[in-house]
Amino acid sequence: MACSCMACNHIHETHNHDEHHHDSLWNKHDIIRFSVAAVFFIAGIILKAAAEPFKITVQFGGASYSIALSSLLFVGSWLAAGLEVIQTLLKTIGKGSIFDENFLMTFATLGAFILGEWSEGAAVMLFYNLGELLQAAAVQQSRRSITNLMDLRPEFVRLYRNPADSASEYGDTHDCCGHEDDDHHHSHEHIHAEMCECGYEHGEHHHTHSENCECGHEHSHEHHHEHEECDCEHEHEHTHNHTEECCCGHHHGDADSNIVAPEEVPIGTLILVKPGEKVPLDGILVEGACSFDTSSMTGESVPRFIEAGGTVLAGFVNTDGLAVIKTTVAAENTAAAKMLQLVEHAQDRKAKTERLISSFARVYTPIVTIGAVVLALLPPLVLSAVHGGPLSWNAFVPWISRGLVFLVISCPCAFVISVPLGYFGGLGGAAKKGILIKGADFIDSLAKTDSVVFDKTGTLTAGVLTVQHILPAEQFSTEELLELAYIAEYHSGHPIAVAIKGAIQGQLGKEKIAIFEKEAAELRQYTEKAGSGVKMLRNEQELAAGSALFIFGDAEKQLASIAQIEGTKVFLSYGGRYVGCIICSDSIKPQSAQAIRELRGVGVGYLEMLTGDTKRTGEKIAAELQLDRCSSELLPHEKVARFEAISDERKKGNARAVCVFVGDGINDAPALARADVGIAMGGIGSDAAIEAADVVLMTDNPQLIPQAIKSARFTRQIVKQNIVMSFVVKIAFLAGGALGIIGLWAAVFADVGVALLAVCNSLRARR
């Protein structure tokens, strides 16, 4: 990463030490406050237990007041632990909002002090503070499960320099130290300003200096200072390029002065990624064969080996070798940048349960506060009226104590914290598996999945044409068919031609391919008819490859055995003779069948595939995967209409049933947007599909669909457990507090303990 030093505007290289840096789960100031509070509290407990309590006597207005030192320590503990609580309460009161957990804690503890329960009042605030610290750590840990995964923003880009260009521009490389020279000399260039009327120069003068070091070579030192002011108050420009120090103790030219910000790199730029560095921009690997850690993008733990010509994405980490990459997108359009936007937006979308809990807490707190006041005041008044006894402070003390217990227990932290934390953990846990859910509300919807509708190409099938059958005519061998097919398709860039050439390259050796390519370069009268085929002259004979209509002049004129085979057929003829046929088709993904079985296993009741392909092809794939139905030959708007019909039909029996659509192409975007939950295959999916979808699968693995449903249901289960546990325990302890069975100490542990149990349970959602 390049950083600019303000003093001299020098460019220095810094290194990324993310692997050595760990954000703390704890806020340092919060820990100090809690530690001070704990020390005061323990000291107060020790002094309180002493046989002769230490007291401080104060003379005021002719009267003498004494207070135990332990009580002062408890107050000190209360202030240290509750400082932030009190500050927050004052701010909320200033905004017109009073009733929240800060109000409950502050007034419950002040009430304890008024009753003379100094240790109990301090304990309430101390343990509440401890609970808040642990909850904050849990939230931070859960947030880290996403932010670590999404730590994809590149910090720098290392531009690639062609070695030949570098040698001519900067000289050869020292054997002794690895730095460049030119006949063992390193030039120094100083740019000074040319002469002005004040006698100082401001123009450009180039000076070359060289010095010998102990290694026997001369090294350059180029320095850059901008706008240096002289005595005449005119600015001068001096350029110095600071260099690294080598083993010989002298400085050499900076090898990494070609480091720039990602935003400055245009499309088509060659960049260099060293071992251990993060790929900063999406692109094509043009030089090198490296293993990449793709876990941050795909969730896969096994490194992926990529050779020249393969696609690499920003966020991949190069684990070995030097990778030269040609960028294909700008920094703001990388797959990693889009993922970051999705994650940031996902955190803002709340589930219906979260919204209900937040609304409930706003009503709940005033109600329990009023209940505590009634509990403290009404019973003494009623008892006095019934029994006719006098009202005194002592008659109110036990009931005020019960009211304070009621306040402490009623704090809504357990469900206010644990519910959103549960959803947040679910988002993080799914992201670890390569499932990016755009918001907590979609977790609720996924958990209720009743039916799943699939697009075919790129979703259940690989989305890439592959050669399935090679069928030579009787007079020709397989190798002759492959030779003529390679030569015929050599100049074509059509996906079918690319698939055929790729298959032939895999079957024949490099030597034969080289011969074919040389011959293909000498072809004459090459013509290509879009959607039909290619024709050319080879050895003065016509060589043609394409459809049956293009080759034979009759679409029906093909062997009966070939006509029954599914797939895209490429026929070849040479010199007017039929050579053979190569059949290409899209293959079913190896994970698709297992994904369908797992969806059945999680209780999905209906599975259908929508495709624009022929009815025969669609029904064949649907039968292989054991889907309930296949709708074929559909246009994009017809897919939406069919999906709506499926959704309406499924909701007749269950109005809460959720219908999911899974697709990858731009033609799937309307259906993805219409679905209750749209799932896009992110790895090869189009931008439109990913934008319209609610869930993105980063590995294009259909098995992640049932995994997403399982994760959503597990998260929902945890959220429900937290809500039920919090309310049951709260109600039980509130009843105990009202009856005087439970004191302030028990109330503290009830409140903090339930909150921590709920938080710990929420963390399970990250699995």
Sequence and secondary structure as in RCSB ss.txt:
>XXXX:A:sequence
MACSCMACNHIHETHNHDEHHHDSLWNKHDIIRFSVAAVFFIAGIILKAAAEPFKITVQFGGASYSIALSSLLFV
GSWLAAGLEVIQTLLKTIGKGSIFDENFLMTFATLGAFILGEWSEGAAVMLFYNLGELLQAAAVQQSRRSITNLM
DLRPEFVRLYRNPADSASEYGDTHDCCGHEDDDHHHSHEHIHAEMCECGYEHGEHHHTHSENCECGHEHSHEHHH
EHEECDCEHEHEHTHNHTEECCCGHHHGDADSNIVAPEEVPIGTLILVKPGEKVPLDGILVEGACSFDTSSMTGE
SVPRFIEAGGTVLAGFVNTDGLAVIKTTVAAENTAAAKMLQLVEHAQDRKAKTERLISSFARVYTPIVTIGAVVL
ALLPPLVLSAVHGGPLSWNAFVPWISRGLVFLVISCPCAFVISVPLGYFGGLGGAAKKGILIKGADFIDSLAKTD
SVVFDKTGTLTAGVLTVQHILPAEQFSTEELLELAYIAEYHSGHPIAVAIKGAIQGQLGKEKIAIFEKEAAELRQ
YTEKAGSGVKMLRNEQELAAGSALFIFGDAEKQLASIAQIEGTKVFLSYGGRYVGCIICSDSIKPQSAQAIRELR
GVGVGYLEMLTGDTKRTGEKIAAELQLDRCSSELLPHEKVARFEAISDERKKGNARAVCVFVGDGINDAPALARA
DVGIAMGGIGSDAAIEAADVVLMTDNPQLIPQAIKSARFTRQIVKQNIVMSFVVKIAFLAGGALGIIGLWAAVFA
DVGVALLAVCNSLRARR
>XXXX:A:secstr
 EEE TTT  EEE    GGG    SS HHHHHHHHHHHHHHHHHHHHHHSSS  EEEEEETTEEEEEEHHHHHHH
HHHHHHHHHHHHHHHHHHHTT   SHHHHHHHHHHHHHHTT HHHHHHHHHHHHHHHHHHHHHHHHHHHHHHTTT
      EEB   HHHHHHHH EE TTTS EEBTTB       BB  TTS  BS        B TTS B    B E
EEEE TTS EEEE B   EE TTSSEE  TTTTEE GGG  TT EEEE TT B  S EEEEE  EEEE HHHH  
 S EEE TT EE TT EE SS EEEEE S GGGSHHHHHHHHHHHHTT   HHHHHHHHHHHHHHHHHHHHHHHH
HHHHHHHHHHHH     HHHHHHHHHHHHHHHHHT THHHHHHHHHHHHHHHHHHHHTTEEES HHHHHHHHTEE
EEEEESTTTTEEEEEEEEEEEE TTS HHHHHHHHHHHHTT  SHHHHHHHHHHHHHS HHHHHHHHHHHTT EE
EEEETTTEEEEEETTEEEEEE HHHHHS TT S HHHHTS SEEEEEEETTEEEEEEEEEEEE TTHHHHHHHHH
HTT  EEEEE SS HHHHHHHHHHHT SEEE S  HHHHHHHHHHHHHHHHHH TT EEEEEE SGGGHHHHHHS
SEEEEETTT  HHHHHH SEEETT  TTHHHHHHHHHHHHHHHHHHHHHHHHHHHHHHHHHHHTT S HHHHHHH
HHHHHHHHHHHHHGGG 
